[in-house]
Amino acid sequence: MWRELTPVGRHPDSGGYRRYAWSAVDLDCRAWFRAQAEARGLTYETDRNGNQWAWLGDPLAGDAVVTGSHLDSVPDGGAFDGPLGVVSSFAALDELRSRGASFTRPLAITNFGDEEGARFGLACVGSRLAAGQLTVADAHRLRDADGITLPAAMESAGYDPEAIGPDPERLARIGAFVELHVEQGRALDLTGDPVGIASAIWPHGRWRFDFRGEANHAGTTRPADRRDPMLTYAETVLAARREAELTGALATFGKIAVEPNGVNAIPSLVRGWLDSRAADQATLDAVVTGIERAARQYAERAGIDLDVVRESFTPVVEFEHVLRDELAKILEGTGDTGRPVPVLGTGAGHDAGILSASVPTAMLFVRNPTGISHSPAEHAAEDDCTAGVRALADVLEGLACS
């Protein structure tokens, strides 16, 4: 499976992946998923929001155990973020069949669409729509950098954008959702464990900062006469780092747009996107408030106009303790280390976090030896990936088999 999927969407220069929602590459990933489902004799379907499902057993029976993740990527992302969960789900089913497991509940493997938000700027679009956390009107307003709307992109890919919306009947048929994911940090590497269980997802969001100044000639305008928004933006980036260090949070300006974007022109507009995350809501509020306060002070001093818009937000997600404890019990009973499976929080968002408001959800993490993610250097060792498949198979067996 890895050999088939690895080349899809890989950029020849960066070595990273550019698997953006509803693109030709995304359609190739979707075709791969369908082929894997059909090769195993599973019932394949696409829901109203473009999420893919592969069913073993009756999809309408209810109380289903669902696993899976996503196949799209951030710009020049790594091979494991998302795909590891999907590949491991099919591999875990193969493992259970080799064990002769007898299923007492329906089992489904899923690929949620547009999890990363790389194209339209909003993460977890497929699961947000299904859970009713993104309205149809707001979804229809989403545009990519080329001005193409989400409906237009879906339609060009052969999907019906008029069908999107909440899917409560489908979610009501899910008894548990377990998502396996490569860890996006080094907690497991530091403890020496190949697999861990998620406790919670930190609250996180994205804010857009628009700094408006005055375009002018870079070679003739005196520094004293400039209204340069780039300087104010740069000061704000440094302020974000300071505020994050003071509060123990994370704050990153990772995307920027400049107008007129000329080498010899002072910008008229600098637009920067802030990603911030923290262990609790109060800390997140404090760091974002501190960054905005500093930005406004810098802007006022330099004669720059500033607008701040919150583009997305996800509150803290505490995974259901009953399901989380059941996973721990299953893995402690099947493991060979003689010690409890580590339980850890994460600052990364996932479809499991979105679905947690509607269905019982849990997550497994596979060790990442460097902690690098959202980068071509993202990596997980084959032995650890195999351990992840076995752990997921054990969990699915404990939940869905007699």
C-alpha positions as CSV (number, residue, x, y, z in Angstrom):
1,M,0.0,0.0,0.0
2,W,2.8,2.4,0.8
3,R,4.5,1.7,-2.5
4,E,1.4,2.5,-4.4
5,L,0.5,5.7,-2.4
6,T,4.0,7.2,-1.9
7,P,4.4,8.7,-5.4
8,V,0.9,10.3,-5.5
9,G,1.2,14.1,-5.2
10,R,4.9,14.1,-4.3
11,H,6.7,17.2,-5.5
12,P,9.9,16.4,-7.4
13,D,11.8,19.4,-6.0
14,S,10.8,19.5,-2.4
15,G,10.1,15.8,-1.8
16,G,7.0,16.9,0.1
17,Y,3.4,16.3,-0.8
18,R,0.9,18.6,-2.3
19,R,-2.4,16.7,-2.0
20,Y,-4.9,19.5,-2.0
21,A,-8.7,19.0,-1.6
22,W,-10.6,18.3,-4.9
23,S,-7.5,18.6,-7.0
24,A,-6.4,15.9,-9.6
25,V,-4.0,14.5,-7.0
26,D,-6.7,14.3,-4.4
27,L,-8.8,12.4,-6.9
28,D,-5.9,10.0,-7.4
29,C,-5.8,9.4,-3.6
30,R,-9.6,8.8,-3.6
31,A,-9.2,6.3,-6.4
32,W,-6.5,4.5,-4.4
33,F,-8.9,4.4,-1.4
34,R,-11.7,2.9,-3.4
35,A,-9.4,0.3,-5.0
36,Q,-8.2,-0.8,-1.5
37,A,-11.8,-1.1,-0.4
38,E,-13.0,-3.1,-3.4
39,A,-9.9,-5.3,-3.3
40,R,-11.0,-6.4,0.2
41,G,-14.7,-7.0,-0.8
42,L,-15.8,-4.0,1.3
43,T,-18.9,-1.9,0.5
44,Y,-17.7,1.4,-0.8
45,E,-19.6,4.7,-0.7
46,T,-19.1,8.4,-0.7
47,D,-21.3,10.5,1.7
48,R,-22.9,13.8,0.9
49,N,-19.8,15.8,1.9
50,G,-17.4,13.8,-0.2
51,N,-16.0,11.7,2.7
52,Q,-15.2,8.1,1.7
53,W,-16.4,5.0,3.5
54,A,-15.5,1.3,3.2
55,W,-17.8,-1.0,5.1
56,L,-17.5,-4.5,6.4
57,G,-21.0,-5.5,7.5
58,D,-24.3,-3.6,7.2
59,P,-23.8,0.2,7.1
60,L,-27.3,0.7,8.4
61,A,-27.1,-1.7,11.3
62,G,-25.8,0.9,13.8
63,D,-23.3,0.8,16.6
64,A,-20.5,0.6,14.1
65,V,-16.8,0.8,14.9
66,V,-15.1,3.2,12.5
67,T,-11.4,3.9,11.9
68,G,-9.5,5.9,9.4
69,S,-8.0,9.4,8.9
70,H,-7.3,11.6,5.8
71,L,-5.2,11.6,2.7
72,D,-4.8,15.3,1.9
73,S,-1.7,17.2,3.0
74,V,-0.4,20.6,3.9
75,P,1.9,22.3,1.3
76,D,5.0,20.1,1.0
77,G,3.8,18.0,3.9
78,G,5.1,14.6,5.0
79,A,4.1,11.1,3.9
80,F,2.7,10.0,7.3
81,D,0.3,12.8,8.4
82,G,-3.1,11.3,7.6
83,P,-2.1,8.5,5.2
84,L,-0.6,6.4,8.0
85,G,-4.0,6.2,9.7
86,V,-5.7,5.2,6.5
87,V,-3.1,2.6,5.4
88,S,-3.0,1.2,9.0
89,S,-6.8,0.8,9.0
90,F,-6.7,-1.4,5.9
91,A,-3.7,-3.3,7.3
92,A,-5.4,-3.8,10.7
93,L,-8.4,-5.3,8.9
94,D,-6.1,-7.6,7.0
95,E,-4.5,-8.6,10.4
96,L,-7.9,-9.3,11.9
97,R,-8.9,-11.5,9.0
98,S,-5.6,-13.4,9.3
99,R,-6.5,-14.0,13.0
100,G,-9.9,-15.3,12.0
101,A,-11.7,-12.6,14.0
102,S,-15.5,-12.8,14.1
103,F,-17.1,-9.4,13.8
104,T,-20.2,-8.7,15.9
105,R,-20.5,-5.0,15.0
106,P,-20.2,-3.3,11.6
107,L,-16.7,-2.0,10.8
108,A,-15.9,1.0,8.5
109,I,-12.7,2.6,7.3
110,T,-13.0,6.2,6.3
111,N,-11.1,9.0,4.5
112,F,-12.3,12.4,5.6
113,G,-11.9,15.1,2.9
114,D,-10.0,18.3,3.3
115,E,-8.7,17.7,6.8
116,E,-5.6,20.0,6.5
117,G,-7.4,23.0,5.0
118,A,-4.5,23.7,2.7
119,R,-6.6,24.8,-0.2
120,F,-9.5,26.7,1.3
121,G,-8.0,27.8,4.6
122,L,-10.3,25.9,7.0
123,A,-9.3,22.6,8.5
124,C,-11.5,19.5,8.8
125,V,-14.0,20.6,6.2
126,G,-15.4,17.1,5.6
127,S,-15.9,16.2,9.2
128,R,-17.1,19.7,10.2
129,L,-19.8,19.6,7.5
130,A,-20.9,16.1,8.6
131,A,-21.0,17.1,12.3
132,G,-22.9,20.4,11.5
133,Q,-20.0,22.5,12.7
134,L,-19.7,24.3,9.3
135,T,-22.8,25.7,7.7
136,V,-23.6,25.1,4.0
137,A,-23.6,28.9,3.5
138,D,-20.1,29.3,5.0
139,A,-18.8,26.3,3.1
140,H,-20.0,27.8,-0.2
141,R,-18.2,31.0,0.6
142,L,-14.8,29.2,0.9
143,R,-12.3,30.2,-1.8
144,D,-8.8,29.1,-2.6
145,A,-5.9,31.4,-3.5
146,D,-7.0,31.5,-7.2
147,G,-10.6,32.5,-6.3
148,I,-12.1,29.1,-7.0
149,T,-14.9,28.4,-4.6
150,L,-15.4,25.1,-2.8
151,P,-18.6,24.3,-4.7
152,A,-16.8,24.9,-8.0
153,A,-13.9,22.7,-7.0
154,M,-16.2,19.9,-5.9
155,E,-18.2,20.2,-9.1
156,S,-15.1,20.0,-11.3
157,A,-14.1,16.9,-9.4
158,G,-17.4,15.2,-10.1
159,Y,-19.1,15.8,-6.8
160,D,-22.4,17.6,-6.0
161,P,-21.8,20.7,-3.9
162,E,-25.6,21.2,-3.4
163,A,-25.7,18.0,-1.4
164,I,-23.3,19.0,1.3
165,G,-24.5,19.5,4.9
166,P,-25.0,17.9,8.3
167,D,-25.2,14.1,8.3
168,P,-26.7,13.2,11.7
169,E,-28.2,9.9,10.6
170,R,-24.8,8.6,9.5
171,L,-23.1,9.8,12.7
172,A,-25.9,8.2,14.8
173,R,-24.9,4.8,13.4
174,I,-21.4,5.1,14.7
175,G,-20.7,3.6,18.1
176,A,-17.0,4.5,18.3
177,F,-14.5,6.2,16.1
178,V,-10.8,5.4,16.6
179,E,-8.2,7.4,14.5
180,L,-4.6,6.3,14.3
181,H,-2.1,9.1,13.6
182,V,1.6,9.7,13.5
183,E,2.6,11.7,16.6
184,Q,3.4,15.3,15.7
185,G,5.8,15.7,18.5
186,R,8.5,13.7,20.5
187,A,6.6,12.6,23.6
188,L,6.7,8.9,22.6
189,D,10.3,9.1,21.5
190,L,11.2,10.5,24.9
191,T,9.4,7.7,26.8
192,G,10.6,5.0,24.5
193,D,7.1,3.8,23.5
194,P,6.1,2.9,20.0
195,V,2.4,3.7,20.5
196,G,0.4,6.0,22.8
197,I,-3.2,7.0,23.4
198,A,-4.5,10.5,23.1
199,S,-6.0,12.3,26.1
200,A,-7.1,15.6,24.6
201,I,-6.6,18.0,21.8
202,W,-5.6,21.5,22.8
203,P,-7.8,24.4,21.9
204,H,-6.5,26.1,18.7
205,G,-7.4,28.6,16.0
206,R,-6.3,30.7,13.1
207,W,-6.4,34.5,13.0
208,R,-5.7,36.8,10.0
209,F,-3.9,40.1,10.7
210,D,-4.2,42.7,7.9
211,F,-1.6,45.5,8.2
212,R,-2.4,48.4,5.8
213,G,0.1,51.1,5.0
214,E,1.1,53.1,2.0
215,A,2.8,51.7,-1.2
216,N,5.8,53.8,-2.2
217,H,9.1,53.7,-4.0
218,A,11.7,51.6,-2.2
219,G,14.6,53.6,-3.6
220,T,13.4,57.2,-3.0
221,T,11.2,57.3,0.0
222,R,12.9,58.4,3.2
223,P,12.5,56.0,6.2
224,A,10.8,58.9,8.1
225,D,8.2,59.2,5.3
226,R,7.3,55.6,5.1
227,R,4.2,53.8,6.3
228,D,5.6,50.3,5.9
229,P,3.3,47.6,7.1
230,M,6.1,45.0,6.8
231,L,7.9,46.4,9.7
232,T,4.8,46.3,11.9
233,Y,4.2,42.7,10.8
234,A,7.8,41.7,11.6
235,E,7.5,43.2,15.1
236,T,4.2,41.3,15.6
237,V,5.9,38.0,14.6
238,L,8.5,38.6,17.3
239,A,5.8,39.6,19.8
240,A,4.0,36.3,19.1
241,R,7.1,34.4,20.0
242,R,7.5,36.3,23.2
243,E,3.9,35.9,24.2
244,A,4.0,32.2,23.5
245,E,7.1,31.7,25.7
246,L,5.6,33.7,28.5
247,T,2.4,31.7,28.6
248,G,3.7,28.2,27.6
249,A,1.5,28.3,24.5
250,L,2.4,28.0,20.8
251,A,2.0,30.9,18.3
252,T,3.1,30.8,14.7
253,F,2.9,33.1,11.8
254,G,3.4,30.6,9.0
255,K,1.6,32.3,6.0
256,I,1.9,35.7,4.5
257,A,0.5,37.7,1.5
258,V,2.0,41.0,0.4
259,E,0.6,43.7,-1.9
260,P,1.9,44.9,-4.4
261,N,4.6,42.3,-3.7
262,G,7.4,44.0,-5.6
263,V,11.0,43.9,-4.8
264,N,11.4,47.7,-5.2
265,A,8.1,48.7,-3.7
266,I,7.1,49.4,-0.1
267,P,4.1,47.3,0.6
268,S,0.6,48.7,0.9
269,L,-0.8,45.6,2.6
270,V,0.8,42.7,4.6
271,R,-1.6,40.0,5.5
272,G,-0.3,37.4,8.0
273,W,-2.0,34.3,9.4
274,L,-1.5,33.4,13.0
275,D,-1.9,29.8,14.3
276,S,-2.1,29.6,18.0
277,R,-2.6,26.6,20.4
278,A,-2.5,26.1,24.2
279,A,-3.2,23.5,26.8
280,D,-6.3,25.3,28.0
281,Q,-8.7,28.0,26.8
282,A,-7.6,30.7,29.3
283,T,-4.0,30.4,28.1
284,L,-5.0,30.5,24.5
285,D,-7.0,33.6,25.1
286,A,-4.1,35.2,26.9
287,V,-1.6,34.6,24.2
288,V,-3.8,35.8,21.3
289,T,-4.9,38.9,23.3
290,G,-1.3,39.7,24.0
291,I,-0.2,39.3,20.4
292,E,-3.1,41.5,19.2
293,R,-2.4,44.2,21.8
294,A,1.2,44.4,20.8
295,A,0.3,44.5,17.1
296,R,-2.1,47.4,17.7
297,Q,0.5,49.3,19.6
298,Y,3.1,48.8,16.9
299,A,0.5,49.8,14.2
300,E,-0.6,53.0,16.0
301,R,3.0,54.1,16.4
302,A,3.8,53.5,12.7
303,G,0.6,54.9,11.3
304,I,-0.6,51.5,10.1
305,D,-4.2,50.4,10.0
306,L,-4.8,46.9,11.5
307,D,-7.7,44.5,11.2
308,V,-7.7,41.2,13.0
309,V,-10.2,38.4,12.0
310,R,-10.6,35.0,13.6
311,E,-11.0,32.6,10.7
312,S,-11.4,29.4,12.6
313,F,-11.5,28.0,16.1
314,T,-11.7,24.6,17.8
315,P,-12.2,24.4,21.6
316,V,-10.4,21.9,23.7
317,V,-11.4,18.3,23.1
318,E,-11.3,15.8,25.9
319,F,-11.7,12.4,24.4
320,E,-14.4,10.3,26.0
321,H,-12.8,8.8,29.1
322,V,-14.8,5.5,29.0
323,L,-13.6,4.7,25.4
324,R,-10.1,6.0,26.2
325,D,-9.9,3.8,29.3
326,E,-11.2,0.8,27.3
327,L,-8.4,1.3,24.7
328,A,-5.8,1.4,27.5
329,K,-7.2,-1.8,29.0
330,I,-7.1,-3.6,25.7
331,L,-3.6,-2.5,24.8
332,E,-2.3,-3.2,28.3
333,G,-3.7,-6.7,28.0
334,T,-2.2,-7.4,24.6
335,G,1.2,-5.6,24.9
336,D,4.5,-7.2,25.8
337,T,6.2,-4.3,27.6
338,G,4.6,-5.0,31.0
339,R,3.8,-1.3,31.5
340,P,0.8,1.0,30.8
341,V,0.4,2.6,27.4
342,P,1.3,6.3,27.7
343,V,-1.6,8.8,27.5
344,L,-0.7,12.2,26.0
345,G,-2.2,15.4,24.9
346,T,-1.6,17.1,21.5
347,G,-1.7,20.5,20.0
348,A,-2.6,19.2,16.6
349,G,-6.2,19.1,15.4
350,H,-7.8,16.0,13.9
351,D,-11.1,14.8,12.5
352,A,-11.5,12.7,15.7
353,G,-11.6,16.0,17.6
354,I,-14.4,17.4,15.4
355,L,-16.4,14.2,15.6
356,S,-16.0,14.0,19.4
357,A,-19.0,16.3,19.9
358,S,-21.2,13.8,18.0
359,V,-19.8,10.3,18.6
360,P,-17.4,8.6,21.1
361,T,-13.9,9.1,19.7
362,A,-10.4,8.1,20.6
363,M,-6.9,8.3,19.0
364,L,-3.8,6.2,18.9
365,F,-0.4,7.8,18.2
366,V,2.6,6.2,16.5
367,R,6.1,7.3,17.6
368,N,7.8,10.0,15.6
369,P,11.5,9.8,16.4
370,T,12.3,13.5,15.5
371,G,8.9,15.1,16.2
372,I,9.0,16.7,12.8
373,S,5.7,17.0,11.0
374,H,4.1,19.1,8.2
375,S,7.5,18.7,6.5
376,P,9.1,16.3,4.0
377,A,11.3,15.2,6.9
378,E,8.4,13.7,8.7
379,H,9.2,10.1,9.5
380,A,8.1,7.0,11.4
381,A,10.1,3.7,11.6
382,E,8.7,0.6,9.9
383,D,8.8,-1.3,13.2
384,D,6.8,1.4,14.9
385,C,4.3,1.6,12.1
386,T,3.8,-2.2,12.4
387,A,3.3,-1.8,16.1
388,G,0.7,0.8,15.4
389,V,-1.1,-1.6,13.0
390,R,-1.1,-4.3,15.7
391,A,-2.3,-1.9,18.3
392,L,-5.2,-0.7,16.1
393,A,-6.1,-4.3,15.2
394,D,-6.1,-5.2,18.9
395,V,-8.4,-2.2,19.6
396,L,-10.7,-3.0,16.8
397,E,-10.9,-6.6,17.8
398,G,-11.7,-5.6,21.4
399,L,-14.5,-3.2,20.2
400,A,-16.0,-5.0,17.2
401,C,-15.3,-8.7,17.5
402,S,-16.6,-11.5,19.8
